């Protein structure tokens, strides 16, 4: 993918997610993508998602883009389990700064973005600095553990036992 003054990123963009009744929109996206290295995977099952996460270097998530979350909170990401799953596999999250994403991502583990241009800038920055990408990937994996079942069991058990 070409960007900037003669610069090129190598790789492919995989767009995977739920598709309910948006087949025409998907077809229009495929047409717009043309021969770019973009793969569309509608409605992947969890096994397929895990394989995709394992290959991913960066995880984009844009639920809530362009949404006023005070007026329409139901249209933003409430928690971000897919973000945590991607982080657990080592993908660095580059996401729209809405809803629950703020509770998951820290400055060391990923990027909260206001615009798609910011998402692109951070992604390019990560691919231009393999050291930064590696450090943030490792930090993301560690951070994902904070949201594991095990990390929730102990505090909940201590509350229940205390009563």
N, C-alpha and C positions, 0 to 999 in steps of 0.2 A: 504494500500500500504506500503510495507516494504522499509525502507531506513536506511542507517547507521548501527550502531552496535545494532541490535535488536530493532530498533525503528519502529513504525507503525503509519501511518496516517489513520484515518477512514473517510469514505465518498466515494464520487464517482466523477469521472471526466466526465463532459458532454461536448462533442465536437459538437457545432452547427454552421452551416454556409452554405453559398451558394455552391451548387454542380452543375457544368455545365460540363457534359461529363466526369466526373472522377469516374464513377461507379466502374471500375476495381480497382482503387486505394483505394476507400472506402472499397471494399470487402477485399483487402489485409490488410488494417488497422484493420478491424474487426477480421480477422484471427490472426493477431499479438497480438491483445488485449486478445484473448482467454477468460478466465473466470475472468479477471480483472474487477473491478467495473467501466467500461467505457461505456458510452452511446453515440451513434452517432445519431445526429438529422440533417439530410440534409435538406436544404431549409425550415427552419422554417418560418412561417409567423410572423408578428410583434406582434400579441397577444401572440403567443407561446414564442417569445423571451422575452417579458415583464415578463412572468411567470418565465422563466428561470433566468432572471436577479434578480427577487425578491427572489429567493432561493439561489443565488450564494453568496459565501463569497469572492471569488477571481475571477478576470476576466483576462484570458490570451488572448493575441493578438500577432500574430507573422508575420503579413504581412510585407514583406521586409526582413525577416530573410535570411542571406547569400547573400543579394543583395548589390552591390555597388551603393548607391543612386545617386552618381554624374554621373555614366554611365547610369543607368536605373531608373531615378526618378519616372517613371510611375509604377514601381513595388513595391513601398512603400506606406504606408498609407498616404493619402493626408491630411486628417483632423482627422478622428477618431470618427465619430459620434457614432459608437457602443460602443466605450470606454466611451464616455460621458453618454450614456444611461445606461450602466452598473454602472457607478459611481453614477448616480442619484438614482439608486436602492440600493446603499450601498455596491456594490462589489468593492474591492480594485484592481486596475489595476496592472498587472504584465505583461509588454509588451516589445517587441523588440524596441530598441532605434533607430527608423528610422522615417523620415518624420514628419508629424503633431503631432505625439504622444508627442513630446517634448514641444509643445505649450499647451498641456492639463495637463500633469502630473507634479506635484511638489513633492519635497521630503516628504512632509507631506501626500500626497494623493495616492502615489503609487510608482512603481519601473520601471525605464527604464533600460533594460537589453541588454547586447551585445550577450549573449549566452543562449542556453536553460538550461545549467547547472545553470546559474545565476537565471533564472526564477524558477527553482526547489528550489534552496537555499532560495530565498525570500519567496516562497510559504510555504515551511516547517517552516521557521522562523515565519511567520504570524500565522500558525496553532499551533505553540508551545507557542506563546504569545497571549492569547486571549485579553489582554489589548491593545497591539499594534494593533491587528486586529480591535478591536472596535474603537480605536482612529482614525486609518486611514480610516475606513469605514465612520465615521462621517465627517471627513475632505473631503473625496471624494464626499460625498453628497452635502456638501456646495460648493465645487469647481465646481460641475456640473452646479450649478445655474448661474455661470459666462457665460455659453454658451447657456442660455435659450433665447427664442425669446424676452422676456421682457427686458433682459439686453442689447439686440442689438437695440431695438426700440427707446429708449430714445436718445442714441448718434446719431443715423441716423436721427431722427426727428430734433434734434438740428442743424444738418448740413443743412438740407433742409430748415428749418425755417430761419436760419441765412442768406441764400442767398436770 
